[in-house]
């Protein structure tokens, strides 16, 4: 029997605390001229970090990678970064790139190709994606699936021991 993937549900309160913790870590890494958030997951932490670090210029880069919710597919850049942001800095110097999670690191590598000198930050990091990220708050194992608050409703959760019995 294959091992069950680990579930890591994150509440809105926990996510907000973790995003503020990311801002605390980033405060000494700036100043930053702008934030580029990787959509969709980077939208919420970018808003929190922008407030905490008083950054007003926020841009998005839209990359689709999870095509059927759990399975990562071919990466597709749906929207690039506006020239108003890329023209601010040489190769992204002084730009903060934010996402909720680095899993394989593939999405971050695509954006790093656009902004090679930017500072990359995520709330959560898995081992395969860590080398691409400059700052993160919490590391989880590669076989952990993070359930973000915007993906969940209230429902009964099976106890870990019961789930392990199969």
C-alpha positions in Angstrom: 0.0 0.0 0.0 1.4 3.4 -1.0 1.9 5.9 1.8 -0.8 8.6 2.1 0.3 12.1 1.2 0.5 14.3 4.3 -2.2 17.0 4.6 -1.3 20.4 6.0 -4.4 22.5 6.3 -3.8 26.2 6.8 -6.4 28.5 8.4 -6.9 32.2 7.4 -5.4 33.2 10.8 -2.4 31.0 10.4 -1.8 32.2 6.9 -2.0 35.8 8.0 0.5 35.2 10.8 2.8 33.4 8.4 2.6 36.2 5.8 3.4 38.7 8.5 6.4 36.6 9.6 7.6 36.6 6.0 7.3 40.4 6.1 9.5 40.6 9.2 12.1 38.5 7.5 12.0 40.6 4.4 12.2 44.0 6.2 16.0 43.8 6.4 16.4 42.5 2.9 14.9 45.6 1.2 14.1 48.2 0.4 12.0 47.0 -2.5 10.7 49.1 -5.3 7.9 46.8 -6.2 6.3 43.4 -5.6 5.6 41.0 -8.3 3.2 38.3 -7.1 2.9 35.0 -8.9 -0.8 34.4 -9.3 -3.0 33.1 -8.0 -1.3 31.9 -4.8 0.9 34.9 -4.4 -2.0 37.4 -4.4 -2.9 37.1 -0.7 0.6 37.1 0.8 1.6 39.9 -1.6 -1.2 42.1 -0.2 -0.1 41.4 3.4 3.6 41.9 2.8 2.9 45.1 0.7 1.0 46.5 3.7 3.6 45.5 6.2 6.5 46.9 4.2 4.6 49.9 2.8 5.1 48.9 -0.8 2.6 50.5 -3.2 3.6 49.1 -6.6 2.3 45.6 -7.0 2.3 43.7 -10.3 1.3 40.2 -11.2 2.8 37.5 -13.4 0.4 34.8 -14.3 1.7 31.3 -14.7 -0.5 28.2 -14.8 1.0 24.9 -13.5 -1.6 22.9 -11.7 -4.1 22.0 -14.4 -6.2 19.4 -12.5 -5.8 20.7 -8.9 -3.2 18.2 -7.7 -1.1 17.3 -10.7 1.4 19.8 -12.0 1.4 20.0 -15.8 3.1 22.0 -18.4 3.9 25.6 -17.3 2.2 28.3 -19.3 2.9 32.1 -18.9 -0.6 33.6 -19.2 0.6 37.2 -18.5 4.1 38.6 -18.3 5.4 41.4 -16.1 4.6 44.9 -17.2 7.4 47.1 -18.5 6.6 49.7 -15.8 8.0 47.3 -13.3 10.8 45.6 -15.2 12.1 49.0 -16.2 12.5 50.0 -12.5 15.5 47.8 -12.0 18.4 46.1 -13.8 17.4 42.4 -14.2 14.9 42.8 -11.2 17.3 44.2 -8.6 15.1 45.7 -5.9 12.0 43.8 -6.9 10.4 41.4 -4.5 8.7 38.3 -6.0 6.1 36.6 -3.8 4.3 33.3 -4.0 2.4 31.2 -1.5 4.5 28.1 -2.0 7.5 26.7 -3.9 6.9 23.0 -4.6 9.2 21.9 -7.4 10.6 25.3 -8.0 9.7 25.2 -11.7 7.3 28.2 -11.5 9.9 30.3 -9.7 12.5 29.3 -12.2 10.4 30.7 -15.0 10.0 34.0 -13.2 13.6 34.0 -12.2 14.4 33.9 -15.9 12.4 37.2 -16.2 13.9 38.9 -13.1 17.2 37.1 -12.4 18.3 39.5 -9.6 14.9 39.8 -7.9 14.5 38.6 -4.3 12.2 35.6 -4.2 10.0 34.9 -1.2 7.4 32.3 -0.3 5.4 31.4 2.8 6.0 27.7 2.4 8.8 25.8 0.8 9.3 22.1 -0.1 12.9 20.7 -0.4 12.9 20.6 -4.3 11.9 24.2 -4.6 14.0 25.7 -1.8 17.2 26.4 -3.9 15.2 28.8 -6.1 13.9 30.8 -3.2 15.7 33.5 -1.1 13.4 33.7 1.9 10.6 31.5 3.2 8.9 30.9 6.5 8.0 27.2 6.9 9.4 24.2 5.2 7.2 21.1 4.7 8.2 17.7 3.3 7.9 17.1 -0.4 5.0 14.7 0.0 2.9 17.2 1.9 -0.1 18.8 0.3 -0.9 22.2 1.7 -4.6 23.1 1.8 -4.8 26.9 1.6 -7.7 28.7 3.3 -9.1 29.8 0.0 -9.4 26.2 -1.2 -11.3 24.9 1.9 -14.6 24.9 3.5 -15.5 23.5 7.0 -15.5 19.7 7.0 -14.8 16.8 9.2 -11.1 15.7 9.2 -10.2 12.1 9.6 -7.8 11.6 12.6 -4.2 10.9 11.4 -4.2 7.4 13.1 -7.4 6.4 11.4 -6.2 7.5 8.0 -2.9 5.6 8.5 -4.9 2.3 9.1 -6.4 2.8 5.6 
